[in-house]
Structure formats: structure tokens, C-alpha cells
Amino acid sequence: MPRAYWVNTFRSVSDPERLAAYAELAGPAMRAAGGRFLARGPAAAAFESGRTERTTLIEFPSVEAAVAAYHSPGYQEALAALGDAAERDIRIVEALDDA
């Protein structure tokens, strides 16, 4: 089963304190679901329609594990803490191979 990547890009953040509360909860929820953080922070460069806001890249053992992480009680608690404090785009993509 191929690995999967969770790509979370922030378009805007209106409340950094609520974002911090979200991050405190989301990190442990992602790790508990088998996620491994590969990158997290402001983008080093952005092109075309990209923005340099916060971006997170998390590796999961499978698409199913990543989707389950999103729906997990721990991550839903993190989402509740974030509320409408940020505009984001989350995508889960399957790895090309399992090498």
C-alpha cells in the first residue's frame, strides 16, 4: 500500500493564538494516527498562485490512515480550537511508489 502525504497550506491566519492552540492539539493527533512531520512553517518560496503562509507536510503509511487522522477525535478537537481563525487548503495525495 503506497504512503500518502497530507499537504496543509494556509491562505491566511486571522488569530495566531488560536492557530497556536490548534497546533498544540493537532501535532499529537497526527502522530497518534501514524503521521510523521516532514516540513512545517512558512514557505521558503512561493510561485504562481502560491503564498508564503504556513505550510505543513505530513507523511502517513496510507491514504486511509491520513483520512482517518482527519476524522479522528483528537484532530476534530484541534479543528474546534482553530475555528475560523485561518483559511486553509488540505490535500491528501498518494505517493508515487512505496520505495
Secondary structure, 3 states (H helix, E strand, C coil): CCCEEEEEEEEEECCHHHHHHHHHHHHHHHHHCCCEEEEEEECCCCCCCCCCCEEEEEEECCHHHHHHHHHCHHHHHHHHHHCCCEEEEEEEEECCCCC
